[in-house]
Amino acid sequence: MSDLSLVIGNKNYSSWSLRPWLAMKQFGLEFNEICIPLYTPESVSKISQYSPSGKVPVLLHGSLAIWDSLAICEYLAEEYPHLHWWPKDKSARAIARSISAEMHSGFQTLRQNMPMNCRAKLPGKGMAIGVQKDIDRITTIWQECRQKFGAGGDMLFGKFTIADAMFAPVVLRFVIYDVQLDDIARNYVETILKLPALQEWIKAAETEQEVIAAYEF
């Protein structure tokens, strides 16, 4: 049994849970998965057994608990330095960290109006004031990274990195809400969607029975 355990929320809805889960799967790490449905009467008490912040995801490694998606990925990058968590080039790595942090803290309008719901198909929904601005910024990031750093493969920095994991839930949102994209962004979306790990997540999400009304249109 692995000494790593990842505590996550519903796969259908929990975009923050997807990020470290996808990274760990992509890099072939073995881990135990503890899924706690969100927004139930027992959710808070169950999550609090594992997470000091009372939120998911949280990584358990021995007696250590690491919470927050980006913090989990950074911890794993230190724990398994032989894996390609960040670009090797210093400049590319700096940009990868910058856009990951921007994704982590920004795009609130998009998040609020286009919640992740893997089971849904909602073309045209969620286009509130300010959402297009977030979409434009995200696609600009993708274009610039692909053009400047993407020569070694189909990901933002060629090979898969934490940055791709951070943007994976946005890829799903763009598919769910049928967001119109330029060729570079559309190709990137298709690349992420083809990842076997992401397909595994989506299939699991489709079998979940829980419904969170706030994430449904």
N, C-alpha and C positions, 0 to 999 in steps of 0.2 A: 504494500500500500504506500502511496506517495506521502511524503511529509508536507506537501502543499495542499491546502484546501482553499477554494474560492467560494465565498458566500455571495450569491447573486439574487436578484429579484426575478419577476416574471420575464421570460425571454421575449414574449410578445411586446412588452412595453418598456423594459428597463434598458434604455440606451447606455447608461453609465456602466451597467453590468457587462454589456457586450464588449466594451473596449478592452479591458484586461483579459477577458475570456478569449477573445479572438487572437490577441497577441500570444497568449500562452499556447493556444492550439497551433497557431502558425509556426511557432518555434519548437513544437514537439515536446513541450513539457507535460509530464504526467501530473495530474492533480485530481483531488476529490472535489466534487461539485455539491454544494449545499444550496438548494433553491428555496427561497422563502417568498411566497406570494405577498404582494404589496397591498396596502390599504384594506386589510382585514382586521377584525378586532384583536387578533393575536400577533399581527405583524411587528408592532413596536417591541413587544416583550421578547419575541423570538430573535429579532435582529440584534437587540441589545445584549443578548447572550454572547455575541461575537464581536460587535462593532462598538467601539467607544463613542463614535459619532452618532450612533443610532441609525446609520444609513448603509445601504449597499452601493457598490461592492466592498468587500473586505477580504484581504488575503491573510490566511492563517499559516504561519510557518513555525512549527514547534510551538513555543509559548508566546511568539510574537504575533501581533495583529497589526496589519498595515491597511489603512482605509484610504479611500479616494482613488479613482481610476488611474490618474497620472502618477500618483505616488507609488501605487502598486507596480506600474510598469517600470518606473525608475529603480525601485528596489530590485526587481527581477533583472534589470540590466546590470546592476552591480553584482548580483548573486550568480549570474550566468554570463560573464563578460565575453565568452567566446562566440556568443550568438549576435546576430546583426540587428540589435535593437535600434541603434541610431546609425546614420551614415558615418563612414570612416573619415571622410573629408571634414576638416574643422569647420569650414564655411557652411557646407551643406548641413552639418550637424547643428550649427547655431540656428539656421533657418528652420530646420525640422523641429527644434525645441520651441522656437518662437511661434510657429503656426499651431503646434500642439497646445501651447499655453493659450493662444488666442481662441482656439476651439473650446478649450476647457472653460474659459471665463466669459466668452462672448456669444453672440447670435441668439440673444434671449427672445427676440421677437419671433424668429423662426421656431425655436423650441416650443414657445407657448402656443403658437397657432398651427404648427404641424407636428403634433406629438407622434412618437414612434408607435406604430400599431402594425406589426408584421402581417396580421391576418387581413388587413383592410386594403381596399383599392379605392382611393378617394381623389380622382382627378379633378383639378380645379378648386378643391377645398383649401382652406387655410391661407389664402392670399390676402391677408390683412395688410393695412398700411405698414410699411417698413420691412415686410418679409422679402420683397424683391431686392431690397438693398442688401440684406444678409445673403441672399442667394448669389447676387453679383459679386460680393466680396469673396465668398467661398470659391466660386468658379474662377475668379482671378487668382486666388492662391493656387488652385490646382494647375491652371495654365502656366503660371510662372515657375512652379516647381517642376512640372513635366518638361518645360522648355529648357530650364537652366540645369537641372540635376537628374533628369530622368533617363539619361542615355543608356543606363545599364539594365533596363527592364521596363515593365509596364506600370510600376508603382510611382508614387510621387517623387521618390528619390532613387528610382531604378528598382532596387530590391525592396521588399516589404520592411517597414520600420514601424515604430510606435506611432508615428504620424499617420500612417494609413489606418491603424487601429482606432485612433482618435476620430477620424473622419468617417469611419464605416457606418455609424448610425445616420449620418447625414445622407450617405449613399442610399440607405434604405428609405429615408424620408423622401428623397427625390423620386424614387420609384413609386412609393405609396401614393404620392400626390401628383405624379406624372408631371414633374417640373420640366419645362422645356430647356434644353441645354445645348451648348455649342459642341462641336465635334470632339474637342479635347476632353471636355468634362464628361460627355456621353461615353467615350471610350474608357475613361477611368472608372466610371460607374459600372460598366460591363465587366471590367477587369476584377473589381472588388466582388461583384456578385458571383463570379465564377469560382471564387475561393471555396474549396470543399468545406472548410470550417464554417464559413458564413452560411453555406447551404445547410449544413447540419443545424446551425442555430435557427434558421428560418423554419425548417421542418419541425423542430421541437416546439417552436412558438405556435405553429399552426395546430398542434395537438393539445395545447393548454386549454383548459376549460374556464379559467377565471376571466371575468370581464370587469374592467375598471372604467366606470362610466365617464370619468373626466377625460379619458383618452379616446372616446368614441364620438363620432359625429352623428 
